[in-house]
Amino acid sequence: MTLSTPGSVRFDSVVKKFGNVTALKDLNLTIDPGKLVTLLGPSGCGKTTTLRLIAGLEMATAGAIHIGGEDVTHLTATYRKVSMVFQSYALFPHMTVRQNVAYGLTVKSMPKAEAAQKADHGLELVGLSGFGDRLPSELSGGQQQRVAVARAIVLEPEVLLLDEPLSNLDAKLRRHVREEIRQIQQRLGLTAVYVTHDQEEAMAVSDRIIVMKNAEIAQEGTPKDLYEAPQSAFIADFIGDANLAECHIDSISAGLATVRLDGQTYQVKDGALQTGAAKMVLRPHNLRLADATQPGIQGSVTYAAYLGKEIQYTVESAIGSLFVISGITERPFAQGDSVSVQFDANHARLVAV
């Protein structure tokens, strides 16, 4: 089986309306060949609508959609070189694994023997050689998901679409299967568009993440870009855990802002803001607790949870409730302890109020 050349995806000013409801507002995006890009955001943000527009399951109200350089705006799903992996897997329980993987090929009138051969190769690509004669009920959830991926890739799509593919798996299995999906995508050089509402999942599998809010793109970039350089309070809070503390920018010089927070002054990367009110983004892992006699933001521990690899604290302070994640220490703080919350300003970021 020879896989198709991975295709690019481009949206030019795409609008999608359902009656009077605008599901997508003037969307412009580009997905490069061979990359895995995740559409991430809360329910109702437009990410699934975007995926369905790529698939041809919905038609754009305005704008143009290109796949592999071809204008597919008015083509239905049947005529687009895309395959989709659904969150429900949608495997036929009465068919063997091989028959499930070959199903799309037989629907296209490929001879059964050739379809079976391609199905076996597809199963080999996802690490399921020798499983062809089993029924889906004889497989684990993770194995069923890989069968769904094999069924999609044997159709030799230019773009592979994955719609919440891990939502039916438990947390431990999700981590394992997402690694497998990422490895398959990279090994085969597939262009993949992945939809999820799970921030950790998105960061683990993506070359690039497109975060959506209210039917438009809020920010896009690599997982590292979004985590370390959020452009808004929404992104800072949505990508990973974040404490957002109100502060005041007194001045900006040479890319550094002089910021007042809880009566203390810090030098922070300015985030292209102006002087005045702002919010400082403090990641829980970048905060550390010290004895209350030490300099820092004074507070009191209201909650402490030992989680084996780390201790999670909630600290009430003059700048609000702070979530702190600490490594295991010989003398952890306890609920009711007075503490000083310290941080390196190099790890802080500023966003607009």
NURO-940229 format. One record per residue (C-alpha): chain; x, y, z; residue number from 1. Coordinates in Angstrom, 3 decimals. Last residue first. Layout:
REM NURO-940229
{chaine = A, px = X, py = Y, pz = Z, num = NUM} $
...
This chain:
REM NURO-940229
{chaine = A, px = -6.814, py = 42.888, pz = 31.922, num = 353} $
{chaine = A, px = -4.079, py = 42.567, pz = 29.324, num = 352} $
{chaine = A, px = -1.418, py = 39.888, pz = 29.683, num = 351} $
{chaine = A, px = 1.941, py = 39.772, pz = 31.443, num = 350} $
{chaine = A, px = 4.240, py = 36.788, pz = 31.874, num = 349} $
{chaine = A, px = 6.192, py = 35.385, pz = 34.820, num = 348} $
{chaine = A, px = 9.089, py = 32.935, pz = 34.410, num = 347} $
{chaine = A, px = 11.799, py = 35.601, pz = 34.396, num = 346} $
{chaine = A, px = 10.097, py = 37.062, pz = 37.492, num = 345} $
{chaine = A, px = 11.380, py = 34.072, pz = 39.504, num = 344} $
{chaine = A, px = 8.781, py = 33.212, pz = 42.126, num = 343} $
{chaine = A, px = 8.179, py = 33.285, pz = 45.887, num = 342} $
{chaine = A, px = 5.102, py = 32.631, pz = 48.020, num = 341} $
{chaine = A, px = 5.763, py = 33.244, pz = 51.719, num = 340} $
{chaine = A, px = 3.973, py = 30.985, pz = 54.151, num = 339} $
{chaine = A, px = 1.731, py = 30.906, pz = 57.213, num = 338} $
{chaine = A, px = 0.651, py = 27.341, pz = 57.948, num = 337} $
{chaine = A, px = -3.077, py = 26.642, pz = 58.342, num = 336} $
{chaine = A, px = -3.106, py = 23.500, pz = 56.189, num = 335} $
{chaine = A, px = 0.302, py = 21.905, pz = 56.269, num = 334} $
{chaine = A, px = 3.626, py = 22.722, pz = 54.670, num = 333} $
{chaine = A, px = 5.884, py = 19.896, pz = 53.594, num = 332} $
{chaine = A, px = 8.947, py = 19.029, pz = 55.668, num = 331} $
{chaine = A, px = 10.949, py = 16.345, pz = 53.867, num = 330} $
{chaine = A, px = 10.014, py = 17.773, pz = 50.491, num = 329} $
{chaine = A, px = 8.061, py = 16.379, pz = 47.532, num = 328} $
{chaine = A, px = 7.975, py = 18.815, pz = 44.633, num = 327} $
{chaine = A, px = 5.618, py = 21.761, pz = 44.809, num = 326} $
{chaine = A, px = 2.573, py = 22.838, pz = 42.822, num = 325} $
{chaine = A, px = 1.035, py = 26.139, pz = 43.924, num = 324} $
{chaine = A, px = -2.477, py = 27.450, pz = 43.241, num = 323} $
{chaine = A, px = -2.859, py = 31.007, pz = 44.507, num = 322} $
{chaine = A, px = -6.039, py = 32.566, pz = 45.937, num = 321} $
{chaine = A, px = -5.991, py = 36.354, pz = 45.860, num = 320} $
{chaine = A, px = -3.372, py = 39.111, pz = 45.698, num = 319} $
{chaine = A, px = -3.280, py = 39.569, pz = 49.500, num = 318} $
{chaine = A, px = -2.872, py = 35.831, pz = 49.901, num = 317} $
{chaine = A, px = -4.840, py = 32.617, pz = 50.314, num = 316} $
{chaine = A, px = -2.640, py = 29.657, pz = 49.405, num = 315} $
{chaine = A, px = -3.928, py = 26.497, pz = 47.750, num = 314} $
{chaine = A, px = -1.322, py = 23.774, pz = 47.693, num = 313} $
{chaine = A, px = -0.606, py = 20.769, pz = 45.501, num = 312} $
{chaine = A, px = 2.121, py = 18.350, pz = 46.568, num = 311} $
{chaine = A, px = 4.008, py = 16.367, pz = 43.954, num = 310} $
{chaine = A, px = 5.012, py = 12.892, pz = 42.741, num = 309} $
{chaine = A, px = 2.816, py = 11.069, pz = 45.250, num = 308} $
{chaine = A, px = -0.262, py = 13.272, pz = 45.130, num = 307} $
{chaine = A, px = -0.128, py = 14.889, pz = 48.613, num = 306} $
{chaine = A, px = -2.856, py = 17.539, pz = 48.821, num = 305} $
{chaine = A, px = -2.603, py = 20.755, pz = 50.828, num = 304} $
{chaine = A, px = -5.417, py = 23.288, pz = 51.277, num = 303} $
{chaine = A, px = -5.825, py = 26.615, pz = 53.066, num = 302} $
{chaine = A, px = -2.134, py = 27.499, pz = 53.284, num = 301} $
{chaine = A, px = -1.788, py = 31.100, pz = 54.469, num = 300} $
{chaine = A, px = -0.278, py = 34.049, pz = 52.655, num = 299} $
{chaine = A, px = 2.564, py = 36.529, pz = 52.308, num = 298} $
{chaine = A, px = 3.897, py = 37.280, pz = 48.850, num = 297} $
{chaine = A, px = 7.679, py = 37.139, pz = 49.008, num = 296} $
{chaine = A, px = 10.518, py = 37.729, pz = 51.437, num = 295} $
{chaine = A, px = 11.201, py = 34.999, pz = 54.057, num = 294} $
{chaine = A, px = 9.751, py = 35.064, pz = 57.595, num = 293} $
{chaine = A, px = 6.619, py = 33.279, pz = 56.292, num = 292} $
{chaine = A, px = 8.687, py = 30.162, pz = 55.619, num = 291} $
{chaine = A, px = 9.021, py = 29.387, pz = 51.950, num = 290} $
{chaine = A, px = 6.702, py = 28.201, pz = 49.209, num = 289} $
{chaine = A, px = 7.621, py = 28.006, pz = 45.548, num = 288} $
{chaine = A, px = 5.874, py = 29.217, pz = 42.435, num = 287} $
{chaine = A, px = 7.015, py = 28.238, pz = 38.949, num = 286} $
{chaine = A, px = 5.092, py = 24.966, pz = 38.946, num = 285} $
{chaine = A, px = 1.830, py = 26.837, pz = 39.638, num = 284} $
{chaine = A, px = 2.279, py = 29.140, pz = 36.602, num = 283} $
{chaine = A, px = 2.115, py = 32.841, pz = 37.389, num = 282} $
{chaine = A, px = 0.525, py = 35.042, pz = 34.735, num = 281} $
{chaine = A, px = 0.559, py = 38.706, pz = 35.724, num = 280} $
{chaine = A, px = -2.499, py = 40.733, pz = 34.837, num = 279} $
{chaine = A, px = -2.459, py = 44.321, pz = 33.662, num = 278} $
{chaine = A, px = -3.370, py = 47.842, pz = 34.809, num = 277} $
{chaine = A, px = -1.296, py = 50.707, pz = 33.462, num = 276} $
{chaine = A, px = 1.637, py = 51.006, pz = 31.077, num = 275} $
{chaine = A, px = 1.158, py = 49.520, pz = 27.631, num = 274} $
{chaine = A, px = 1.457, py = 45.893, pz = 26.596, num = 273} $
{chaine = A, px = 3.709, py = 44.162, pz = 24.075, num = 272} $
{chaine = A, px = 4.127, py = 41.094, pz = 26.351, num = 271} $
{chaine = A, px = 6.268, py = 43.194, pz = 28.727, num = 270} $
{chaine = A, px = 8.813, py = 40.635, pz = 29.855, num = 269} $
{chaine = A, px = 8.885, py = 41.143, pz = 33.635, num = 268} $
{chaine = A, px = 11.037, py = 43.210, pz = 36.030, num = 267} $
{chaine = A, px = 9.451, py = 43.082, pz = 39.484, num = 266} $
{chaine = A, px = 8.517, py = 45.614, pz = 42.166, num = 265} $
{chaine = A, px = 6.827, py = 44.796, pz = 45.484, num = 264} $
{chaine = A, px = 3.756, py = 46.362, pz = 47.095, num = 263} $
{chaine = A, px = 1.552, py = 43.349, pz = 46.298, num = 262} $
{chaine = A, px = 2.535, py = 43.494, pz = 42.630, num = 261} $
{chaine = A, px = 4.142, py = 46.500, pz = 40.959, num = 260} $
{chaine = A, px = 5.605, py = 45.934, pz = 37.517, num = 259} $
{chaine = A, px = 8.578, py = 47.420, pz = 35.706, num = 258} $
{chaine = A, px = 8.159, py = 46.062, pz = 32.193, num = 257} $
{chaine = A, px = 11.047, py = 44.715, pz = 30.163, num = 256} $
{chaine = A, px = 11.341, py = 44.830, pz = 26.368, num = 255} $
{chaine = A, px = 14.078, py = 47.481, pz = 26.389, num = 254} $
{chaine = A, px = 12.049, py = 49.785, pz = 28.637, num = 253} $
{chaine = A, px = 8.484, py = 49.703, pz = 29.915, num = 252} $
{chaine = A, px = 7.130, py = 51.674, pz = 32.864, num = 251} $
{chaine = A, px = 4.772, py = 51.481, pz = 35.842, num = 250} $
{chaine = A, px = 2.879, py = 48.321, pz = 34.846, num = 249} $
{chaine = A, px = 0.299, py = 47.589, pz = 37.559, num = 248} $
{chaine = A, px = -0.769, py = 44.171, pz = 38.835, num = 247} $
{chaine = A, px = -3.799, py = 41.899, pz = 39.049, num = 246} $
{chaine = A, px = -2.786, py = 38.283, pz = 39.556, num = 245} $
{chaine = A, px = -3.763, py = 35.498, pz = 37.177, num = 244} $
{chaine = A, px = -2.687, py = 32.112, pz = 38.535, num = 243} $
{chaine = A, px = -2.365, py = 29.568, pz = 35.763, num = 242} $
{chaine = A, px = -3.047, py = 25.908, pz = 35.090, num = 241} $
{chaine = A, px = -2.420, py = 24.628, pz = 31.586, num = 240} $
{chaine = A, px = -3.569, py = 26.256, pz = 28.366, num = 239} $
{chaine = A, px = -7.008, py = 27.677, pz = 29.219, num = 238} $
{chaine = A, px = -5.993, py = 30.183, pz = 31.894, num = 237} $
{chaine = A, px = -3.128, py = 31.716, pz = 29.928, num = 236} $
{chaine = A, px = -5.164, py = 31.577, pz = 26.719, num = 235} $
{chaine = A, px = -8.125, py = 33.397, pz = 28.292, num = 234} $
{chaine = A, px = -5.881, py = 35.940, pz = 30.042, num = 233} $
{chaine = A, px = -4.524, py = 36.905, pz = 26.646, num = 232} $
{chaine = A, px = -1.420, py = 36.642, pz = 24.469, num = 231} $
{chaine = A, px = 0.003, py = 33.540, pz = 26.136, num = 230} $
{chaine = A, px = 3.800, py = 33.296, pz = 25.877, num = 229} $
{chaine = A, px = 5.037, py = 30.295, pz = 27.853, num = 228} $
{chaine = A, px = 2.127, py = 27.920, pz = 27.426, num = 227} $
{chaine = A, px = 1.024, py = 29.009, pz = 23.968, num = 226} $
{chaine = A, px = 4.545, py = 29.187, pz = 22.581, num = 225} $
{chaine = A, px = 5.563, py = 25.830, pz = 24.097, num = 224} $
{chaine = A, px = 2.510, py = 24.070, pz = 22.620, num = 223} $
{chaine = A, px = 3.453, py = 25.536, pz = 19.235, num = 222} $
{chaine = A, px = 1.351, py = 28.395, pz = 17.934, num = 221} $
{chaine = A, px = -2.171, py = 29.689, pz = 17.526, num = 220} $
{chaine = A, px = -4.220, py = 32.275, pz = 19.387, num = 219} $
{chaine = A, px = -7.890, py = 33.239, pz = 19.872, num = 218} $
{chaine = A, px = -9.036, py = 31.882, pz = 16.517, num = 217} $
{chaine = A, px = -12.737, py = 32.485, pz = 15.848, num = 216} $
{chaine = A, px = -16.173, py = 31.023, pz = 16.627, num = 215} $
{chaine = A, px = -16.396, py = 32.332, pz = 20.204, num = 214} $
{chaine = A, px = -13.008, py = 30.966, pz = 21.250, num = 213} $
{chaine = A, px = -10.585, py = 28.784, pz = 19.333, num = 212} $
{chaine = A, px = -7.068, py = 27.678, pz = 20.198, num = 211} $
{chaine = A, px = -5.097, py = 26.485, pz = 17.178, num = 210} $
{chaine = A, px = -2.305, py = 24.191, pz = 18.341, num = 209} $
{chaine = A, px = 0.833, py = 23.339, pz = 16.399, num = 208} $
{chaine = A, px = 3.109, py = 20.317, pz = 16.130, num = 207} $
{chaine = A, px = 0.599, py = 18.598, pz = 18.362, num = 206} $
{chaine = A, px = 0.424, py = 15.323, pz = 20.288, num = 205} $
{chaine = A, px = 1.208, py = 16.089, pz = 23.949, num = 204} $
{chaine = A, px = 0.039, py = 19.712, pz = 24.014, num = 203} $
{chaine = A, px = -3.386, py = 18.765, pz = 22.661, num = 202} $
{chaine = A, px = -3.791, py = 15.926, pz = 25.149, num = 201} $
{chaine = A, px = -2.849, py = 18.217, pz = 28.016, num = 200} $
{chaine = A, px = -5.377, py = 20.824, pz = 26.887, num = 199} $
{chaine = A, px = -8.305, py = 18.400, pz = 26.575, num = 198} $
{chaine = A, px = -11.103, py = 19.961, pz = 24.477, num = 197} $
{chaine = A, px = -10.050, py = 17.905, pz = 21.463, num = 196} $
{chaine = A, px = -9.989, py = 18.019, pz = 17.676, num = 195} $
{chaine = A, px = -7.066, py = 16.674, pz = 15.659, num = 194} $
{chaine = A, px = -6.170, py = 17.627, pz = 12.107, num = 193} $
{chaine = A, px = -3.576, py = 15.298, pz = 10.615, num = 192} $
{chaine = A, px = -1.213, py = 15.552, pz = 7.650, num = 191} $
{chaine = A, px = 0.462, py = 12.171, pz = 7.610, num = 190} $
{chaine = A, px = 4.223, py = 11.615, pz = 7.551, num = 189} $
{chaine = A, px = 3.813, py = 7.861, pz = 8.043, num = 188} $
{chaine = A, px = 6.194, py = 7.656, pz = 11.015, num = 187} $
{chaine = A, px = 5.033, py = 10.996, pz = 12.420, num = 186} $
{chaine = A, px = 1.326, py = 10.156, pz = 12.294, num = 185} $
{chaine = A, px = 1.890, py = 6.634, pz = 13.639, num = 184} $
{chaine = A, px = 4.007, py = 7.971, pz = 16.512, num = 183} $
{chaine = A, px = 1.383, py = 10.599, pz = 17.378, num = 182} $
{chaine = A, px = -1.396, py = 8.020, pz = 17.356, num = 181} $
{chaine = A, px = 0.676, py = 5.703, pz = 19.567, num = 180} $
{chaine = A, px = 1.444, py = 8.468, pz = 22.077, num = 179} $
{chaine = A, px = -2.251, py = 9.374, pz = 22.171, num = 178} $
{chaine = A, px = -3.007, py = 5.703, pz = 22.845, num = 177} $
{chaine = A, px = -0.807, py = 5.491, pz = 25.955, num = 176} $
{chaine = A, px = -2.014, py = 8.746, pz = 27.534, num = 175} $
{chaine = A, px = -5.630, py = 7.880, pz = 26.816, num = 174} $
{chaine = A, px = -5.132, py = 4.441, pz = 28.388, num = 173} $
{chaine = A, px = -4.163, py = 6.000, pz = 31.712, num = 172} $
{chaine = A, px = -7.056, py = 8.490, pz = 31.680, num = 171} $
{chaine = A, px = -9.820, py = 6.055, pz = 30.679, num = 170} $
{chaine = A, px = -10.836, py = 5.834, pz = 27.037, num = 169} $
{chaine = A, px = -14.054, py = 7.034, pz = 25.373, num = 168} $
{chaine = A, px = -12.773, py = 10.578, pz = 24.780, num = 167} $
{chaine = A, px = -9.661, py = 9.399, pz = 22.956, num = 166} $
{chaine = A, px = -10.530, py = 10.194, pz = 19.333, num = 165} $
{chaine = A, px = -12.117, py = 13.622, pz = 20.006, num = 164} $
{chaine = A, px = -12.606, py = 13.987, pz = 16.231, num = 163} $
{chaine = A, px = -9.506, py = 12.879, pz = 14.322, num = 162} $
{chaine = A, px = -9.143, py = 13.961, pz = 10.691, num = 161} $
{chaine = A, px = -6.483, py = 12.470, pz = 8.398, num = 160} $
{chaine = A, px = -5.572, py = 14.598, pz = 5.378, num = 159} $
{chaine = A, px = -4.280, py = 13.497, pz = 1.965, num = 158} $
{chaine = A, px = -6.141, py = 10.263, pz = 2.489, num = 157} $
{chaine = A, px = -4.848, py = 6.827, pz = 1.467, num = 156} $
{chaine = A, px = -8.102, py = 4.935, pz = 2.140, num = 155} $
{chaine = A, px = -5.926, py = 2.502, pz = 4.111, num = 154} $
{chaine = A, px = -5.327, py = 5.422, pz = 6.541, num = 153} $
{chaine = A, px = -8.885, py = 5.607, pz = 7.859, num = 152} $
{chaine = A, px = -9.440, py = 1.904, pz = 8.522, num = 151} $
{chaine = A, px = -6.027, py = 1.779, pz = 10.235, num = 150} $
{chaine = A, px = -7.009, py = 4.668, pz = 12.532, num = 149} $
{chaine = A, px = -10.269, py = 2.909, pz = 13.474, num = 148} $
{chaine = A, px = -8.306, py = -0.290, pz = 14.138, num = 147} $
{chaine = A, px = -5.973, py = 1.763, pz = 16.363, num = 146} $
{chaine = A, px = -8.977, py = 2.928, pz = 18.375, num = 145} $
{chaine = A, px = -10.140, py = -0.650, pz = 18.770, num = 144} $
{chaine = A, px = -6.694, py = -1.544, pz = 20.122, num = 143} $
{chaine = A, px = -6.914, py = 1.226, pz = 22.710, num = 142} $
{chaine = A, px = -10.367, py = 0.110, pz = 23.820, num = 141} $
{chaine = A, px = -9.147, py = -3.453, pz = 24.214, num = 140} $
{chaine = A, px = -9.908, py = -6.028, pz = 21.546, num = 139} $
{chaine = A, px = -12.076, py = -9.180, pz = 21.550, num = 138} $
{chaine = A, px = -15.269, py = -7.150, pz = 21.093, num = 137} $
{chaine = A, px = -13.840, py = -5.797, pz = 17.821, num = 136} $
{chaine = A, px = -13.858, py = -9.358, pz = 16.395, num = 135} $
{chaine = A, px = -10.590, py = -11.110, pz = 15.711, num = 134} $
{chaine = A, px = -9.438, py = -12.420, pz = 12.323, num = 133} $
{chaine = A, px = -7.263, py = -9.399, pz = 11.488, num = 132} $
{chaine = A, px = -5.325, py = -9.295, pz = 14.767, num = 131} $
{chaine = A, px = -2.135, py = -10.854, pz = 13.387, num = 130} $
{chaine = A, px = -0.438, py = -7.517, pz = 12.733, num = 129} $
{chaine = A, px = -1.890, py = -4.849, pz = 15.009, num = 128} $
{chaine = A, px = 0.978, py = -2.357, pz = 15.256, num = 127} $
{chaine = A, px = -0.699, py = 0.589, pz = 13.499, num = 126} $
{chaine = A, px = 1.205, py = 0.088, pz = 10.222, num = 125} $
{chaine = A, px = 0.686, py = -3.694, pz = 10.399, num = 124} $
{chaine = A, px = -3.069, py = -3.173, pz = 10.612, num = 123} $
{chaine = A, px = -2.907, py = -1.065, pz = 7.453, num = 122} $
{chaine = A, px = -0.905, py = -3.784, pz = 5.729, num = 121} $
{chaine = A, px = -3.546, py = -6.329, pz = 6.676, num = 120} $
{chaine = A, px = -6.250, py = -4.006, pz = 5.351, num = 119} $
{chaine = A, px = -4.381, py = -3.551, pz = 2.068, num = 118} $
{chaine = A, px = -4.282, py = -7.320, pz = 1.604, num = 117} $
{chaine = A, px = -7.959, py = -7.641, pz = 2.538, num = 116} $
{chaine = A, px = -8.880, py = -4.955, pz = 0.005, num = 115} $
{chaine = A, px = -6.878, py = -6.757, pz = -2.704, num = 114} $
{chaine = A, px = -8.668, py = -10.033, pz = -1.975, num = 113} $
{chaine = A, px = -12.060, py = -8.340, pz = -1.782, num = 112} $
{chaine = A, px = -11.758, py = -6.596, pz = -5.156, num = 111} $
{chaine = A, px = -12.042, py = -2.790, pz = -4.745, num = 110} $
{chaine = A, px = -15.600, py = -1.628, pz = -5.365, num = 109} $
{chaine = A, px = -15.313, py = 1.690, pz = -3.468, num = 108} $
{chaine = A, px = -17.492, py = 0.160, pz = -0.734, num = 107} $
{chaine = A, px = -14.893, py = -2.615, pz = -0.622, num = 106} $
{chaine = A, px = -12.174, py = -0.076, pz = 0.178, num = 105} $
{chaine = A, px = -14.208, py = 1.598, pz = 2.907, num = 104} $
{chaine = A, px = -14.848, py = -1.771, pz = 4.569, num = 103} $
{chaine = A, px = -11.272, py = -3.068, pz = 4.477, num = 102} $
{chaine = A, px = -10.462, py = -1.980, pz = 8.046, num = 101} $
{chaine = A, px = -13.723, py = -3.415, pz = 9.344, num = 100} $
{chaine = A, px = -13.287, py = -6.637, pz = 7.380, num = 99} $
{chaine = A, px = -9.789, py = -7.087, pz = 8.816, num = 98} $
{chaine = A, px = -11.028, py = -6.484, pz = 12.364, num = 97} $
{chaine = A, px = -13.736, py = -9.083, pz = 11.842, num = 96} $
{chaine = A, px = -17.294, py = -7.965, pz = 11.196, num = 95} $
{chaine = A, px = -20.303, py = -8.486, pz = 13.489, num = 94} $
{chaine = A, px = -19.361, py = -5.581, pz = 15.802, num = 93} $
{chaine = A, px = -19.067, py = -3.020, pz = 12.966, num = 92} $
{chaine = A, px = -16.612, py = -0.391, pz = 14.213, num = 91} $
{chaine = A, px = -17.886, py = 3.181, pz = 14.682, num = 90} $
{chaine = A, px = -14.752, py = 4.268, pz = 16.662, num = 89} $
{chaine = A, px = -17.130, py = 6.353, pz = 18.888, num = 88} $
{chaine = A, px = -14.718, py = 9.306, pz = 18.891, num = 87} $
{chaine = A, px = -14.617, py = 9.275, pz = 15.104, num = 86} $
{chaine = A, px = -11.540, py = 8.826, pz = 12.926, num = 85} $
{chaine = A, px = -12.057, py = 10.696, pz = 9.661, num = 84} $
{chaine = A, px = -10.582, py = 10.243, pz = 6.216, num = 83} $
{chaine = A, px = -9.802, py = 12.948, pz = 3.661, num = 82} $
{chaine = A, px = -9.260, py = 12.970, pz = -0.087, num = 81} $
{chaine = A, px = -12.439, py = 14.908, pz = -0.844, num = 80} $
{chaine = A, px = -14.974, py = 13.744, pz = -3.424, num = 79} $
{chaine = A, px = -17.216, py = 11.685, pz = -1.133, num = 78} $
{chaine = A, px = -17.152, py = 14.389, pz = 1.547, num = 77} $
{chaine = A, px = -18.985, py = 16.878, pz = -0.687, num = 76} $
{chaine = A, px = -17.183, py = 19.310, pz = -2.980, num = 75} $
{chaine = A, px = -18.207, py = 22.991, pz = -2.991, num = 74} $
{chaine = A, px = -15.220, py = 24.424, pz = -1.157, num = 73} $
{chaine = A, px = -12.818, py = 21.791, pz = -2.469, num = 72} $
{chaine = A, px = -10.355, py = 24.179, pz = -4.168, num = 71} $
{chaine = A, px = -7.281, py = 22.034, pz = -4.754, num = 70} $
{chaine = A, px = -3.851, py = 22.938, pz = -3.322, num = 69} $
{chaine = A, px = -3.686, py = 19.781, pz = -1.238, num = 68} $
{chaine = A, px = -6.954, py = 20.735, pz = 0.412, num = 67} $
{chaine = A, px = -8.344, py = 24.232, pz = -0.224, num = 66} $
{chaine = A, px = -11.385, py = 25.806, pz = 1.447, num = 65} $
{chaine = A, px = -12.889, py = 29.105, pz = 0.252, num = 64} $
{chaine = A, px = -15.030, py = 31.851, pz = 1.819, num = 63} $
{chaine = A, px = -18.737, py = 32.040, pz = 2.555, num = 62} $
{chaine = A, px = -21.495, py = 29.805, pz = 3.955, num = 61} $
{chaine = A, px = -19.088, py = 26.874, pz = 3.997, num = 60} $
{chaine = A, px = -20.551, py = 23.405, pz = 3.452, num = 59} $
{chaine = A, px = -20.698, py = 20.810, pz = 6.228, num = 58} $
{chaine = A, px = -19.746, py = 17.123, pz = 6.081, num = 57} $
{chaine = A, px = -17.037, py = 18.057, pz = 3.578, num = 56} $
{chaine = A, px = -14.300, py = 16.747, pz = 5.850, num = 55} $
{chaine = A, px = -12.580, py = 20.119, pz = 6.120, num = 54} $
{chaine = A, px = -15.926, py = 21.736, pz = 6.967, num = 53} $
{chaine = A, px = -16.578, py = 19.014, pz = 9.535, num = 52} $
{chaine = A, px = -13.257, py = 19.802, pz = 11.231, num = 51} $
{chaine = A, px = -14.069, py = 23.525, pz = 11.371, num = 50} $
{chaine = A, px = -17.530, py = 22.783, pz = 12.809, num = 49} $
{chaine = A, px = -15.824, py = 20.618, pz = 15.450, num = 48} $
{chaine = A, px = -13.556, py = 23.520, pz = 16.468, num = 47} $
{chaine = A, px = -16.240, py = 26.212, pz = 16.485, num = 46} $
{chaine = A, px = -16.103, py = 27.478, pz = 20.087, num = 45} $
{chaine = A, px = -19.286, py = 25.680, pz = 21.181, num = 44} $
{chaine = A, px = -17.618, py = 23.560, pz = 23.835, num = 43} $
{chaine = A, px = -14.277, py = 24.977, pz = 24.981, num = 42} $
{chaine = A, px = -11.214, py = 25.122, pz = 22.758, num = 41} $
{chaine = A, px = -8.605, py = 23.209, pz = 20.839, num = 40} $
{chaine = A, px = -8.114, py = 22.512, pz = 17.152, num = 39} $
{chaine = A, px = -4.963, py = 20.423, pz = 16.974, num = 38} $
{chaine = A, px = -2.453, py = 20.437, pz = 14.135, num = 37} $
{chaine = A, px = -0.430, py = 17.373, pz = 13.219, num = 36} $
{chaine = A, px = 1.994, py = 18.203, pz = 10.416, num = 35} $
{chaine = A, px = 2.867, py = 16.273, pz = 7.258, num = 34} $
{chaine = A, px = 1.655, py = 18.964, pz = 4.877, num = 33} $
{chaine = A, px = 1.215, py = 22.452, pz = 6.399, num = 32} $
{chaine = A, px = -2.051, py = 23.580, pz = 7.952, num = 31} $
{chaine = A, px = -3.132, py = 27.115, pz = 7.069, num = 30} $
{chaine = A, px = -5.832, py = 29.181, pz = 8.750, num = 29} $
{chaine = A, px = -8.213, py = 32.049, pz = 8.047, num = 28} $
{chaine = A, px = -11.686, py = 32.015, pz = 9.606, num = 27} $
{chaine = A, px = -14.090, py = 34.867, pz = 8.865, num = 26} $
{chaine = A, px = -16.370, py = 34.047, pz = 11.797, num = 25} $
{chaine = A, px = -17.360, py = 30.424, pz = 12.376, num = 24} $
{chaine = A, px = -20.546, py = 29.082, pz = 14.020, num = 23} $
{chaine = A, px = -22.605, py = 32.181, pz = 13.262, num = 22} $
{chaine = A, px = -26.171, py = 31.537, pz = 14.438, num = 21} $
{chaine = A, px = -28.993, py = 33.149, pz = 12.437, num = 20} $
{chaine = A, px = -29.605, py = 30.002, pz = 10.411, num = 19} $
{chaine = A, px = -26.578, py = 27.801, pz = 10.916, num = 18} $
{chaine = A, px = -23.764, py = 29.995, pz = 9.685, num = 17} $
{chaine = A, px = -20.246, py = 29.142, pz = 8.567, num = 16} $
{chaine = A, px = -17.758, py = 31.756, pz = 7.414, num = 15} $
{chaine = A, px = -14.413, py = 30.999, pz = 5.790, num = 14} $
{chaine = A, px = -12.089, py = 33.934, pz = 5.094, num = 13} $
{chaine = A, px = -9.599, py = 31.708, pz = 3.233, num = 12} $
{chaine = A, px = -9.158, py = 28.309, pz = 4.893, num = 11} $
{chaine = A, px = -6.138, py = 26.285, pz = 3.832, num = 10} $
{chaine = A, px = -5.291, py = 22.617, pz = 4.324, num = 9} $
{chaine = A, px = -2.092, py = 21.017, pz = 3.039, num = 8} $
{chaine = A, px = -1.889, py = 17.510, pz = 1.656, num = 7} $
{chaine = A, px = 0.154, py = 14.474, pz = 2.555, num = 6} $
{chaine = A, px = 1.219, py = 12.527, pz = -0.546, num = 5} $
{chaine = A, px = -1.008, py = 9.493, pz = -0.660, num = 4} $
{chaine = A, px = 0.126, py = 6.327, pz = 1.089, num = 3} $
{chaine = A, px = 1.335, py = 3.414, pz = -0.989, num = 2} $
{chaine = A, px = 0.000, py = 0.000, pz = 0.000, num = 1} $
